[in-house]
Amino acid sequence: MFLQTPKMICKKDSSLISGSRDSNLDMECVDDDLTFHDFMLSLDEMNVSRTHENNEAWFEKQIPLEIIDNMYKRTCKAVKKDAKPTFSFKVPMIKDKIQCQIYDQMKTCIDFSKLTEGTEIVCIIHVKGLKFLKQHYYCDFYISQIKVFLPGQTKYSILDSYAFNDKDEEFAELQALDQELLLDADFRQSIQNDEKEKIHDELKKEQCLLDLKRTRVEELEAKLREF
């Protein structure tokens, strides 16, 4: 699954990410809009709820909701009064080399060093799914693309649909990474099986009611024949 952030303010200079163990990019909302923050909070709640619903199948034992909730490392925290929401997402790196693509307003691929603290950005976030460790678990994210709004460039040629809303590319990558998604094929099949079983049980009940009605009709018809 992919998410597109609203416009954010970069809170970390690129030099603090390249070659560092902490490869997370910190960002802050441009305005007081809490829509994206509320969405991330709801995603955390959904992850805890689904883990609890499936804990016996996943862990082969029943685990109380309170323990599952305490084990989950939440993506974002509640916003303090008069404070803006902040977020931190991993920048993918291999051998100290940045893997995500960075573009400016003109759709031009630029060097990662152009990303400086205070720059306005929009990110495409890849949601890989839940990752379980010994003591806790969390939702695994990483930044797939970054759009940087560089000062001094004209804003009249901005095409917000470039890459960030390319449905064909997203669908192709989702197919290739199907096993990494939170809702994998086995989980979807489990939901379908549960629904099928519910329908089967309801059908049996209706058939029993129908048999009772037929028996009652036969009894009434027999009484009529006695007259």
N, C-alpha and C positions, 0 to 999 in steps of 0.2 A: 504494500500500500504506500502511496506517496501523498505527502501533504505540502501545500504551498503556504508559507508564512505570509502575514501582512508585511508592510514595510517596517523594518526594524532599524535600530541604531547599533552599529557594531561597538562592543565594549572592550575589545581586545585587539591589540596590534598583531599583524601577521608575523612579525619577528618573534613573538612570544609563543607561536604555535609551531613554526618550522623548526625541526630538530629538538623539540621539547617533548617530554613525556606526557604533558598535559596538552592533548591535541583538541580540546574542546573550544568551540567558538562561542563566546558569551555575547548576548544581544539583549536589547531592551526595546519595548514598544515605543513607537514614535509619539503616540498620543495616549489618551486615557481609555481607549477602547479595550475592553476585557474579553472580546469575543473569542480570540484565539486562546487566551489563557483559560477561559471556561471550557473550551473544547478539550484542551489537554488535561484538565482536571477530570472531565467526564470520561476521557480515555483511560485514565488511571483507575477510576472506579469500575469501569467495564472490565479491565484486566483482572482486578481483584475478584470481582463477582464471577467471572468465567473460570478462574482458577479454582474458586471454592466449589462451583457447580461440577467441575470435572476432576476434583482432587483424588477421588477414589480410583478413577480410571488412569490418571496420570501417575499417581504415587503409590497405588495399590493399598491405600489405607485412608481412613477418614481423618481429616485435619480440621479443627475448628476454624471458623471464619476469622476470629480475632487473631489467631496465630498466623494465618495466611496474610491478613492485612498488615501485621507487624513485619512480616518477612519481605513485603513488597517495597522496593525503593522507588518512591514516586518521582515522576518527571519534573513536576513543578510544585511549588508550595503556595499556600494561600497568600494573597497580597496584603501587605500591611497598609494601614490607613495612610493616605496621601503618598503612596509609593507606586511606581510603575512596575508591571510584571516583567521579570527577567527570565531568560531561557538560556540553556547551555546545551549545544549539540556537538557530537563528535565529528571532527574533520577526518575523513579516511586517509590513512597514510601507509605507504609501503617503503620500508628502508628510508625513512625520513623524507619521502617524496609525496607531496600532496596529490591525491587522486581525483578530487572533484574538479569540475570545470568552473571557471569564473568568467562572467561576461559583463560588459558595460552596457549603457543604454542603447548603443548602436549595434548590439548583437555581436560585438567583437570579443574574441577570447583574449583575456588579458592575464598578466602575471599575478601570482598570488600576493606579491609585495604591494600591489595597489590597494589591498585591503588594509585600511588603517583605522585606528580607534576614532569613533565619531562619524564614520562613513555610513550613509544610508544603504541598506541591503534588503534583498528578498531572497529567501532560500527555498529550495526543494528538499524536503526531508523524506528519506526512505525509512519506513517503519518495517523492520525485519521480522519482529515478533518478540515473544517472551524469551528471556534467557535466564536459566536457572543455575545458581551457584550453590555452594554448600550451605551458606548461612542466609542468603537472600536471593531474590530474583527481581528482574526489572524488564522494562520494555526497551528493546535495542533499537536505537535510532542512529542514523548518520546522515550527513549533508551530502546530497548528490550533485546539486548545482547551486551556484551563488550568482546573483545579479547585483552588481555594484553601481550605485548612482554617483558617478564622479563629478565633482564641482567643475563648472566651466563648460560642460558639454550641453548642447541644445537638448531640450526635452521634447521637441516637436516630432522627433522620429522614433520615440519609444514605442515598441511593439510588445506589449505585455504577454501576448499569446506565444511568443517565441520560446520553444522548448518546454516552458513551464506548463503549457496546456496541450502538449502533443499527445493525444489519446492513443495513437497508433504505437508510438514508441513505448509509452507506459504499459500498454496491454502486452506488447511483445516481451518486455522485461518481466512483467508479472508472471507470464507463463513460464519463463525460464527459471524463475525463483519461487515457484509455487510451493516447494517443500519448506521454504523459510517463512512463509506467511503464517500469521496467527491462526487464521481459519483455513487449515489445510484440508485435503480431500477426505481424510479419515474422520475429521471432526464434522465436516458437512454431511458425510454419510451417516454418522451417529445421530445427527439431528433428524435426517430423513427417516431413519429407522424408528426413532422415538415417535415421530409424527404418524408413521405407518401403523405402529402398534396401537396408538390412541384411536385411530380410525377403525382398526380391526375390532377393538373392544367395544366401541360405540355401535358398530354394525351388529355384533353379537347381541347387545342389549335390545336393539331395535327388532331383531329377529325373534327374540324371546317374547317381546311384547306382541308381535304379530301372531305368533303361535297361540298365545293366550286368547287374543281376540278371535282367532279362527275357532278355537275350542268353544268359546262362549257362543259364537254364531251357530255352531253345530248343535249345541244344547238347546238353544231357543227354537231352532228349526224342528228338533225332535219333539218339543212340547207342542208346537203347532200341529204336528201330524197326529197327536193324540186326540184332538178335537174332532 
